Amino acid sequence: MSALDRSLRPTSGELRDFSFPQVNRVRLPNGLDVRVAQLSRLPIVNVSLFIRASEGALGEEHAGLAVLTADALEGGTTRRSGSELAESLEGIGARLSASAGWEGTNVGISCMADRLPEAFAIMAEAVREPAFPEEEVRRSLDQQLATIRQREMDPGALATEYARRSYFSADVPYARAVDGSVESISAISRDTVRGYADANYRPDGGGLVVVGDVGFDEVADMVRTHFGDWEGTPEQIADFTVQPASLKRRVVLVHRAGAVQSEVRIGHVGAARSTPDYYALSMANMVLGGMFTSRLNLNLRERNGFTYGVRSRFTFRSRPGPFQISTSVGNDVTDAAIREAMIELIGMADKGPTPDEVAAARDYAAGVFGLQLETSGQVATRINQLLIYGLDEDHYDRYRDDVRAVNSEAAASAAAEHMRPSQAQIVVVGDADAVAKPLEELDLASVEIVAVD
């Protein structure tokens, strides 16, 4: 038996056949886009209702309102109290959830297939007839405030907050936290929540995705019964253009006295989900910092021992979201870690990945695709993305072929276009007394020190 040579990367195996589930579709006259995928391997159904009631449509004074409204949705309806709603769901073994973000609000329910008619009726009731009892709104509000205050004390969250502000112009919603601020949340009342839901929980532009052991005709009948007479367009529609806070490289040091390590964020405005470079850029980013064997991780973690891990990511949204490198390092290596991260970023932007690196990224992305679609909930999430971002209906049928079509030239071109080291905003949350001087000596840009109250 030969010894295992751990210096050699294992070769990729053959790619197994995989087909994305067939999706049947109908659009109701009210604008609701209904998509159904029948998966019969388990007697389970996942339903996801997407409404374009988004944080991206709200001004800073109402930041967090969409998130709070979604969280309070489970507090009861005009027919059932919160406890009665919970008991009804428990009685049929169903689980209801609601959340909101930059693109809109998702309300989901999962249950056994034979309980779908009852679950469907409860979900429709929760969305169309919410009561928003005062105590439930207050509970959600207090919980959201607690989350925000806790985030203010967490160095990682603090670094991400200052990074957002550094990447995006102050009038761009992405410059703030998706769940708002203490000031914006504290100003919300039950009437504000009810008014927001009344005006924005509307079907036009939204969609309903059903995945599981259920037929299309059965679902179509339930949808028409419970949502056929639902009407209207959300009153507040996201309408903004993404602008960067700065086109010049900057270093922002957020001082935390006594901190023994630094949270580091390096990034800038990235690309929208609709970019034609999506696949090529995704492969370039995987090589840079999107896999365990990425250049950043092999440099900062494996070769230098600066960190337990470092990642880079493009957050693709309907408008350009952030591109960001994230890591945490000790005070004594903060400058060296940033220097090496910038070397890798500059190298990727200037020369791109090698053919072997792209081949490895392609094999990994294509190989794990099927593993990310093992449950009806995972399939529902993917279909939801089709309607949220307006992707082609055969997008996932072509996904692995499109990934495998990326070559090193395309990845290099995408990296050169969308990775911009000269515009990098470098944010460090750490002890300025320990790291400010070494950061200055990197000569990346003058160091702006920010004091935190």
Secondary structure, 3 states (H helix, E strand, C coil): CCCCCCCCCCCCCCCCCCCCCCEEEEECCCCCEEEEEECCCCCEEEEEEEECCCHHHCCHHHCCHHHHHHHHHHHEECCCEHHHHHHHHHHCCCEEEEEECCCCEEEEEEEEHHHHHHHHHHHHHHHHCECCCHHHHHHHHHHHHHHHHHHHCCHHHHHHHHHHHHHECCCCHHHCCCCCCHHHHHCCCHHHHHHHHHHHCCCCCCEEEEEECCCHHHHHHHHHHHHCCCCCCCCCCCCCCCCECCCCCEEEEEECCCCCEEEEEEEEECCCCCCCCHHHHHHHHHHHHHCCCCHHHHHHHHHCCCCCCEEEEECCCCCCCEEEEEEEEEHHHHHHHHHHHHHHHHHHHHHCCCHHHHHHHHHHHHHHHHHHHCCHHHHHHHHHHHHHHCCCCCHHHHHHHHHHCCCHHHHHHHHHHHCCHHHCEEEEEECHHHHHHHHHHHCCCCEEEEECC
